[in-house]
Amino acid sequence: MVIKEKLLSLAEMESIAKQATFEALKSFKPPRNRENLTLGSGITDEEGIFELYLAGEMPKDAEVVSRATVNRLTGAVKVDVFLPPA
């Protein structure tokens, strides 16, 4: 008999990523043009990827503020922030 592990859904991982990102951003200077902040997400077999970015006029003009990666099996999260420290 094969036992299949239950993987976290995108919605479950988004909740984890939002909390971890909020905590990680506390020690950074707020980005300019915060009204243009957008959340992008993607999912692979192993992880969920959530990028907070400042949208630009063209997609190539977007500026990534942070990236949270959540393990679908364990829920472990890693957040990278691309802002100058406060």
Buried (B, 14 or more C-beta within 10 A) or exposed (E): EEEEEEBBEBEBBBEBBBEBBEEBBEEBEEBEEEEEEEBEBEBEEEBBBBBBBBBEEEEEEBBBBBBBBBBBEEEEBEBEBBBEEE
